[in-house]
Amino acid sequence: MNKKDIINALSKKTGLTKSKAADAFKTMTDSITGALKKGEKVSLIGFGSFDIVKRKARNGRNPATGDKMKIKASNAPRFRAGKALKDAVNKKK
């Protein structure tokens, strides 16, 4: 399933036009992105949560040449599935 499929499903389920469903989807993803940029955690009860993981600077190797290189510290988004989502995927009721 991709973005287009989600927008189509949202449109069918809610009766919104595809344009309005696309706006709603964009608003949701922009809101999650904005909260993560501020360092906030986003929790969707029953679905999962998004947060930021700080990665330390480290040494690595260039896979093409084998040369050593420094990898800068960075922030990475992380998603953790909630219990209801895990149970649904594992077909528990």
C-alpha positions as CSV (number, residue, x, y, z in Angstrom):
1,M,0.0,0.0,0.0
2,N,1.3,3.4,-0.9
3,K,0.3,7.1,-0.3
4,K,-2.1,7.0,-3.3
5,D,-3.8,3.9,-2.0
6,I,-4.2,5.4,1.5
7,I,-5.8,8.5,0.1
8,N,-8.2,6.5,-2.0
9,A,-9.2,4.4,1.0
10,L,-9.6,7.5,3.1
11,S,-11.8,9.1,0.4
12,K,-14.0,6.0,0.1
13,K,-14.4,5.4,3.8
14,T,-15.2,9.1,4.7
15,G,-17.0,10.2,1.6
16,L,-14.4,13.1,1.1
17,T,-13.2,14.0,-2.4
18,K,-9.8,12.7,-3.2
19,S,-8.5,16.2,-3.0
20,K,-9.8,16.7,0.5
21,A,-8.6,13.3,1.5
22,A,-5.1,14.2,0.2
23,D,-5.2,17.4,2.2
24,A,-6.2,15.5,5.4
25,F,-3.4,13.0,4.8
26,K,-0.9,15.8,4.2
27,T,-2.0,17.6,7.3
28,M,-1.6,14.5,9.4
29,T,1.9,13.7,8.1
30,D,3.0,17.4,8.4
31,S,1.7,17.5,12.0
32,I,3.7,14.3,12.9
33,T,6.8,15.7,11.2
34,G,6.4,19.1,12.9
35,A,6.1,17.5,16.4
36,L,9.1,15.3,15.8
37,K,11.2,18.3,14.7
38,K,10.3,19.9,18.0
39,G,11.5,16.8,19.8
40,E,8.0,15.7,20.9
41,K,6.8,12.2,20.9
42,V,3.7,11.4,18.9
43,S,1.4,8.6,20.3
44,L,-1.5,7.2,18.4
45,I,-3.2,4.9,21.0
46,G,-3.7,1.4,19.6
47,F,-1.6,2.1,16.5
48,G,1.9,3.1,17.7
49,S,4.2,5.9,18.6
50,F,6.8,8.0,16.8
51,D,9.9,9.5,18.5
52,I,13.4,10.6,17.7
53,V,16.5,8.5,18.4
54,K,19.8,10.4,18.6
55,R,22.6,8.6,16.8
56,K,26.2,9.3,18.0
57,A,29.0,10.2,15.6
58,R,30.9,7.1,14.7
59,N,33.6,5.7,12.4
60,G,32.6,3.7,9.3
61,R,33.9,2.5,6.0
62,N,33.2,3.6,2.5
63,P,31.7,0.4,0.9
64,A,33.0,1.3,-2.5
65,T,36.7,2.0,-1.6
66,G,37.0,0.5,1.9
67,D,38.4,3.8,3.2
68,K,37.7,4.8,6.8
69,M,35.3,7.7,7.2
70,K,33.6,9.6,10.0
71,I,29.8,9.5,10.1
72,K,28.2,12.6,11.7
73,A,25.8,12.4,14.7
74,S,22.2,12.6,13.5
75,N,18.6,12.2,14.6
76,A,16.5,9.5,13.2
77,P,12.7,9.0,13.5
78,R,11.6,5.7,15.0
79,F,8.1,4.0,15.0
80,R,7.1,1.5,17.6
81,A,3.9,-0.5,16.9
82,G,1.2,-0.5,19.6
83,K,-0.3,-3.6,21.1
84,A,-3.5,-3.4,19.1
85,L,-1.5,-3.2,15.8
86,K,0.7,-6.0,16.8
87,D,-2.3,-8.2,17.8
88,A,-4.1,-7.3,14.5
89,V,-1.0,-8.3,12.5
90,N,-0.7,-11.6,14.5
91,K,-4.5,-12.2,14.2
92,K,-5.2,-12.1,17.9
93,K,-8.6,-10.9,19.1
